[in-house]
Amino acid sequence: MTTTPVPSQDAQRFFPAVPASIAIVRDFAGETLAAWDVAGRADDVRLCVSELASNALTHGTLPGRGFLVRMAAADGWLRVEVHDSSEREPRLRHPGRTDASGRGLLIVDALSDGWGVEDREPLGKVVWSRFRAEPAV
């Protein structure tokens, strides 16, 4: 069976640096994927964007600043970006069984088809993950 590639699309939204934003980020990702008719990896995307946004909230936002979530689909790929104001680069950790945190990037690493960090001008960084995406059938 031949499928049509996902057409090029882009969506973004700014979120305040408050814990309630994380659920709204998940909803934004799910609604965006539904509008784009990309459903195959929706649960993975929602979980990964939630983890990246949680990291931005906890480690990446400066006082009084929020974060931006951008989603882009092109050429059969979906890219999720979280932009924040900190230049502190996240790193993959390997927490112990009893550690209460430190698993977010492990989840992103396991569920996505790649992730990374880029500098953002004039300040901050972009943490991204990407997913192979096909239109819903």
C-alpha positions as CSV (number, residue, x, y, z in Angstrom):
1,M,0.0,0.0,0.0
2,T,1.3,3.5,-0.9
3,T,0.7,6.4,1.4
4,T,0.8,10.0,0.7
5,P,3.5,11.9,2.6
6,V,2.4,14.3,5.3
7,P,2.2,17.8,3.7
8,S,4.4,20.6,5.0
9,Q,2.7,22.3,8.0
10,D,3.7,24.4,11.0
11,A,2.1,25.4,14.3
12,Q,3.5,27.1,17.4
13,R,2.2,28.4,20.7
14,F,3.7,30.3,23.6
15,F,3.1,29.0,27.2
16,P,3.6,30.6,30.5
17,A,6.1,29.0,32.9
18,V,3.5,27.5,35.2
19,P,2.8,23.8,35.9
20,A,-0.7,24.0,34.4
21,S,0.9,24.6,31.0
22,I,2.1,21.1,30.7
23,A,-1.4,19.6,30.3
24,I,-2.2,22.4,27.8
25,V,1.0,21.6,25.8
26,R,-0.1,17.9,25.5
27,D,-3.6,19.1,24.3
28,F,-2.0,21.5,21.8
29,A,0.1,18.6,20.4
30,G,-2.8,16.2,20.2
31,E,-5.1,18.8,18.6
32,T,-2.4,19.8,16.1
33,L,-1.8,16.2,15.1
34,A,-5.5,15.6,14.7
35,A,-5.9,18.7,12.5
36,W,-2.9,17.6,10.4
37,D,-4.4,14.1,10.1
38,V,-1.3,12.5,11.7
39,A,-2.4,10.0,14.3
40,G,0.1,7.0,14.2
41,R,2.5,8.3,16.7
42,A,0.3,10.7,18.6
43,D,0.8,9.1,22.0
44,D,4.6,9.2,21.6
45,V,4.5,12.8,20.4
46,R,2.3,13.9,23.3
47,L,4.5,12.2,25.9
48,C,7.7,13.6,24.4
49,V,6.5,17.1,24.1
50,S,5.2,16.9,27.7
51,E,8.7,15.8,28.9
52,L,10.5,18.5,26.9
53,A,8.0,21.2,28.2
54,S,8.5,19.9,31.8
55,N,12.2,20.3,31.4
56,A,11.8,23.8,30.0
57,L,9.5,24.7,32.9
58,T,11.8,23.2,35.5
59,H,15.3,24.0,34.1
60,G,15.0,26.3,31.1
61,T,12.9,29.3,31.8
62,L,14.2,32.4,33.4
63,P,12.0,34.3,35.9
64,G,9.1,36.0,34.2
65,R,9.6,34.1,30.9
66,G,7.7,31.3,29.4
67,F,8.5,28.8,26.6
68,L,7.5,28.2,23.0
69,V,6.4,24.9,21.5
70,R,6.7,24.6,17.8
71,M,5.6,21.6,15.7
72,A,6.5,21.2,12.0
73,A,5.6,18.4,9.6
74,A,7.4,17.9,6.2
75,D,8.6,15.1,4.0
76,G,7.2,12.4,6.2
77,W,8.7,13.7,9.4
78,L,7.3,15.5,12.4
79,R,9.6,17.8,14.4
80,V,8.7,19.0,17.9
81,E,10.6,21.9,19.4
82,V,10.6,23.5,22.8
83,H,12.3,26.9,22.9
84,D,13.3,28.3,26.3
85,S,15.5,31.2,27.6
86,S,18.2,29.2,29.4
87,E,21.5,28.2,27.8
88,R,21.9,25.3,30.1
89,E,22.0,22.2,27.9
90,P,20.0,19.2,29.0
91,R,21.8,15.9,29.2
92,L,20.7,12.3,29.2
93,R,20.8,11.0,32.7
94,H,20.7,7.5,34.1
95,P,18.9,7.8,37.5
96,G,18.8,5.1,40.1
97,R,15.7,3.1,40.8
98,T,14.8,5.3,43.7
99,D,15.5,8.7,42.1
100,A,12.4,10.8,41.8
101,S,13.5,12.6,38.6
102,G,15.9,12.4,35.7
103,R,13.9,10.1,33.3
104,G,12.4,12.7,30.9
105,L,15.1,12.6,28.2
106,L,15.4,8.8,28.5
107,I,11.7,8.7,27.6
108,V,12.3,11.1,24.7
109,D,15.3,9.1,23.5
110,A,13.3,5.8,23.6
111,L,10.1,7.0,21.9
112,S,11.4,9.5,19.3
113,D,13.4,8.9,16.2
114,G,16.0,11.3,17.4
115,W,16.4,14.4,19.5
116,G,18.9,17.2,20.1
117,V,19.7,20.7,21.2
118,E,20.4,23.8,19.2
119,D,21.3,27.4,20.3
120,R,18.6,30.0,19.9
121,E,19.4,33.7,19.1
122,P,19.6,36.0,20.9
123,L,19.5,33.8,23.9
124,G,18.4,30.3,25.0
125,K,18.1,27.0,23.3
126,V,15.8,24.7,21.3
127,V,15.4,21.1,22.4
128,W,13.8,19.1,19.6
129,S,12.6,15.6,18.9
130,R,11.5,14.1,15.6
131,F,9.2,11.3,14.6
132,R,8.6,9.5,11.3
133,A,5.0,10.5,10.5
134,E,2.5,9.2,8.0
135,P,-1.0,10.5,7.5
136,A,-3.8,8.8,9.2
137,V,-5.5,6.1,7.0
